[in-house]
Amino acid sequence: MKLVERARRLRKESTDAEKRLWLHLRAHRYGGHKFKRQQPIGRYIVDFACFDARLVIEIDGGQHADAARSDSIRDAWLAREGFRVLRFWNNEVLENTEGVMQKILSSLDAPSPRPSPTRGEGERSAPRKIRS
């Protein structure tokens, strides 16, 4: 399945946490920033992306507890492309939406990183990952 088709399918099958966060982020509602949901970036599809702030927001369910290694590889790649990554658990979005929104706003107000030059295959950099 092509990445764009998969992103469309993921938009239709959003989790309750993704739906709740999207209500706050869509239509430039949050600080005038434009967010896209289930957005392809490179070979990945991120839950939410704000390109002007170079911010990616990921909402993780229980399955992500076992996916820490693949998440860190993904986050490192996004960091090399100049994105900051915020990760929240589903229950955090559902139970503390206001707190999550405050963390997002703080990240939107922070200076955006610049993409680093492409590194050699063997080189790794630490991801710019923020876990609330």
PyMOL commands that set and color helices and strands:
alter all, ss='L'
color gray80, all
select helices_A, chain A and resi 3-12+16-25+62-66+68-80+90-95+97-109
alter helices_A, ss='H'
color red, helices_A
select strands_A, chain A and resi 36-41+44-50+55-60+84-89+129-131
alter strands_A, ss='S'
color yellow, strands_A
deselect
rebuild
show_as cartoon
